[in-house]
């Protein structure tokens, strides 16, 4: 829980909005006023909104943009002669615009690099994510522009293809200047997925070198479905520890030691903790064991590990099959939720009158987005493994039963799925860190 008295003091005694600050360190706090405006307390100075900040500005000479993609924060600087504009805030969210002397820009950028912000390009944060700059002129005129590869898009409909990326960047800046002359001002910077090839932004020569992230360890090939469960869990434990921001596995969390990690990955922390109380930290004492006689790999998973709740932040979810846990805001943005209680099939049977659905046992979340899975009790292998089929509550009838010899044990299904998702997630996370 934030120290509200401290935040109000940093806000000059003005009323605050009682929400977690977007950024909270010893010398840097980004907080909200009671009316929802962002303010920045930085190195002992409180910056607040200024109605005259855009008046008398020279054209943009160059831009500098830093990102903390794990929490979708950015610092965007426009150098305009002797004066520069600095925007600090959330991508596609609230930000504060301040004016500083251009002579202070390098020191300001160095400060935010030390706070974990990473050098990016103004028009693309990574090779996979580009930025759309949205401009506004009162009372209701809007215009947006983005550069993706060698293409310039305006208002999401007008596309201009240039001879090179450099030419595309020059055209975008030319179009921005024309709009600014017409009275438009930058209102929002949105992060969006790239459609074309973009260069990876290079760090500034004076940016601090980051320690290389440890590489993924090798994992043994499982000899059976039970070992497959253990290896899949080991993969998730490893990724949780090796990539310490932008995602987490609730079952591996230390709720006391990783408070900030939770807060920067989910929106409604208190609700999330209440909803998943039984799952949080349950793997911290779990160890691989021996399967019991006539135990299926699903039963082994439930007995030894109980559940999987993998939460991924919005900056690291590209190309992952995401859904809201429990189909509720605050439940967590997930690509993998496995448990014995994710769906009430009896309620669906009662609502539809379709008793055939009683054969299903839903074990994976995402049932509202066609990303769920269920066991089909009509088909059971000689070792007690039930057939696994996709599930969506909107489906009116069950598929034709598969042959018994085609039934894939749950453990092997889990291992394959975790391996695929982990590769994609790790690539995304490496771009964020």
N, C-alpha and C positions, 0 to 999 in steps of 0.2 A: 504494500500500500504506500503510495507516495506521501511525502511529508507536506501536507497541504499548507501549513503555516510557513514553511520555507518557500514554497512556490509563490504564495501571496506576497511574501516579503521581496522576492526577486522581481515580482511584477509591480514593484513600487507601491504596494499596499492596495492596488486595485483588485476588485473581485476577479476570481479565476473560474474557469470551467473545470469542474472536478473530474478530470480524465488524466490518464497517464501521459506525461510529456512525450513528445515524439523523440526527443533526444535529451538525455539527462546524465551529465557528467559533473565532475567537481567544478569545472570552469565554463561549462556550456549547457544551457537548458533551453529547449524549444517548448514553450507552453502556450496555452490558450487563455484568452480573457473570457469573462462571463458571456460576452456576446458572440464568442466563437472565432475571434480574430487571433491569428498567430503572432506571438511576440518572441523575440530571441534575446536571451540574457547571455552575453558572451564576454568573458574576461572582465567581469565587473560592470559592463555597460548594458543597459536595457534598450533594445531597438524596438520601436513600435511604428505602426502605420503612419505615413506622412502624405497628406493630400497633394502636396506640391512636388512629389518625388520625380514626376515625369516632365516637369516644366523646364524649358531651356536646354534640352539635351542635344548634344552633337550626334551625328550618325554613328552607328556601331562600326568600330574599327576591327575588333577581333573579339572572340568569345573564349571563355574557359568554363568547363563544366566538370564537376566532380559528383560521384554517385556513391551511395550506400544502398545497393540494390536489395540487400536482405531486408531492409525496412523501407524501401522505396523512397529514401530521402535524397535530396540533391542540393548542390550549391552551384548556381549559375551566374556567371559574371559577364557583363557586357562592358567592354572598354570603349568609352565615348570621349576621347580627348583627355583633358585633365581630370574629368569626372568619370566614374564608373557606377553601373547599377549592379547590385548583388541581390539575387533571389535565393532565399533559403526556405525549404519546405518539403512537401510531399509531392511526388510525381502524380499528376492528375488529382491534386488535392490542394489544400490550403498552403499558401506561401506568403512570405513577407518580403517586400521590396524596399531596399535601402540604398542610399547614395554614399559612396566613399570616394576619397581621393585615389586616383589611379596609381599613385606612388605606393599605396597601401595594399594593392592587389596581391603581389607576390607573397607578402607576409600572411595575408588572409588565406590564400590557397595552401600555404605551408601548414597553417594552423589546422585546417580541416583534413589535410592528409594525415596528420598525426592523430586525428580523431577517427581514423578508419575510412575516410572517404577516398575513393579510387578515381584516378584520372580517366575520363572518358572523352568522347568527342561531343560537341554540342548537338549534332544531328543524329548521333547513334551512341547508345551507352555501351553496347557490345556488338559483335558481329550478328547477333540474333535479334537485337532490340533496337528500334529506331525511336526518335522522339518527334511527336507532332506538336508544333508551337501554335497555340490558338490565341488569336488577337480579338479585341473587343473595342467597339466604338459606341458610346451611348447614343440612343437608349437601347437599341436592339440589333445592332449590326455586328456580325461575327465573321471571321475568316481564319482558316487554318492552313498550315503548310508543313509538309514533311519531305525529307529527302531519303529515298530508299534506293541504294545502288546508284545508277545513273539517271534515276527518274525523280522528278519533282511533282508532288501531288498537292493540289490546292482544293480545299473544301471537299475532299474525298471523292471528287468527280473529275476535275480537270487534271490531266496527266501530260507532262512534258518530258520527253526522252531526250537527253543531251548526249553529246559525243563522249563525255567522260564524267567521272564522279566530281572532279574538280569543277567542271563546267556546271554540273547540277547544283553544287554548293554555291557557286557564284550567282546562279540564277535565283536560288532561294533567297539569298541575302539581298539581291536587287529587288525582289518582289516584297520582301519585308520592309525595306526602306521606302518603297512607294506607298505601302499601306500606312507606315508611320507618318509620312507626310500628309496623308489623308485623315490623320487623327486617331488611328488605331494604336492600342497599347497591348503588350503581351499580358494575357490573362491567365494562361495555364500552359504547363508543359506535361504532355501525356506520353507515357511509355507504351509502345505497341510492338507487336511482333513484326519482324522484317519479312518481306516477301522475296527480296532479291539479295544478291551478294553484297556485303558491306565489309570494309576492312576492320580488323580488330583495333580499337584505339590503343595508341602507344602511351605509356606513362611519360610524364615530363622528365627531362634530364635530371632535375633536382628533386624528384620524388623519392621518398625513402624506399629502399628495396625491401620487398616482402619475403619472408621466409617461405621457401617452397612447401607446398602441402605434401604430406606423405602420400605415397602411391597406394593404390588398392592392393591389399595382400592377396595371395593366392588361396583359394579354398579347395578342399579335396572334393573329388567327384563322389557323390553319395552312392553307397552300395545298395541301399534299399530305401523305401519310402520313409522310414523312421529317421534314418540319417539325413535324408533330404530335408525333413523338418528342421533338424538341428542346424544344418548348414545354412538354410534360409534365415533362421533366427540370427546366426552368427554374422551373416552379411549385413543385416539391419543393425545389429549392435555395433559393428565396425563403422558403418556409415554414420551412425549417430555420434560416435566418438570422434571420428576423423574429420567430419564436416560439422563443426560445432555451431553454425548459424544457418538460418534460412529454412530449417526443417527440424523435426525431432520425432522419435518414436515414443509415444506416451508411456509404454510399458518399461522403457529404459530410462525414463526421466528421474532425476533427483530433484523433486519439486522445490526443495529449499535452496539448493545450490544453483539451479538453473532457472530462476525466476525471470530474469531478463530474456532468456531464450524463449520462454513461453510467451511473454508479453510482446515480443517482436514478431511472433509467428501467428498468433491468434488474436482476434479483435476483442472478444469478451472473456477475459481470463477467468474471472470468478465463476461464470456459468460453465466454462469449459471444465474447470476443476471439479465442479459439482457433478456434472454429467458423466465424467469419466473417472470418478473417484476410485472405483474398484480396479481400474486398469492401470492407473498411473504408478509406475515403479514396480510392477509385479514381476518383471524379469530380473530384477536386481539380485534376487536370491535363487532364481531358477537355474537348473543345470540339466544338461542332457542325461537321460536315463535309459533304462532298458524297457522295451515294450512288454506289456503283460500278455499272457496267453490269450490268443484270439482277439487281441486289441487292434483296431484299425489305426491307420496313421492319423486320422482326424481325432479319434479318441485320445491317442497319445498326445497330440498337440494340445487338446483341451486340458488334459491332466497335468502336463508339464509346464506349458506356457500360458494357456488360457485365452489369449486374444492378441491381436495386432492392431494398433491404431497409429498409422503413420501420417503425420501432419506435415504438409509442405506449404511454405509461404508463397504468396502470389507472385513473387519474383523468380521462383525456381520451378514453376509448374508447367513450363512449356513442353508440349508433346507427351504429357502424362494424362491418364484418364481420371480427371479430378471430379469430386463430388463432395457435398456437405454431409458429414457424419450425421446420421439420424434424420437427414433432410431438414435440418434446423440451423439457422444462423447462430453461430456461437459454438456449434458442435465440433468445428474444425474442418479445414479444407484438406481433403484426404485423397490419396490415390490407392490406399490399401487399408481397408478396415475389415477385420475378420474376427468374428465372435459367434457365440451360440445364441445371442439375443438381439441381433440387429434388425429383425423384422417379425411382425406378428402375423404369421400365415393364417391363423385361425380367424383373425379379424377379416382378412381378405376373403376367405371361404364364406364367412357369414354375409359379407357385403355383396358378393357376386352370386352366391348359391352354387358355385362350381366346386363340388366335392372332390373332383380330380386333383385340385390343388393341394389337398391334404397329403399327397405324396411328396411334396416339396419341403425341404428344410433349408431355408435361406441362411447362408453363412457369411456373405460378403455385402458390404454397404453399396450404395449407389443404385438402389432399386428404383429410384425416381428418375434416373438419367440413363437407363439401359446399360449400366455398368456393374450390375450385380451378378452374383452366381448363387446357385442352390444345388443341394444334393437331390437327386431323383431316386427315391426309395423303390421305384419299380424295377431298377436294374442294380444288382449287387454282385460283386465279383466273388470268387471262391474264398478270398481272404477277408471278406466283409467290407470292402471298399464300395461306396455307392457312386453311381455315375454323377458327374458334374456337368451342369448345363447353365447357360446364361439365363438370367431372370430379370423380368420387368413386370411390375404389377399390372401393367396395362394389357398384357397378353391374355387372350381369352381361352386358349387351350394349350396343353402340353405338347411338346414335340414327340415324334415317334420314338419309342424307346430304342436306345442303342444296344448293340450286341454286348453280351457280358465280357467277351474277350477284349473289347475295346475300352473297357473302363480303366481310366487312369487314376491311380491312387492319389489321394489328396496331397500327400507329402511331395510327390513328384510334380504335381500341378503347382504347388506353392513354390517349390524351388525354382522352377522355370519362370514363374511370374515375378518373383522377387529379383532374380538375376536380371531380367529385362528392365524392370522399373528402376533398379538401382543404377544401372549403366546410364540411363537417361537422366535420372536425378543428379548423379554425380557430375555429369557434364554441365548441367545447369548451375549447380552449386559452385563449381570451380569458376564460372564466369562471374558469380556474385561476390566471391570472397576477395 
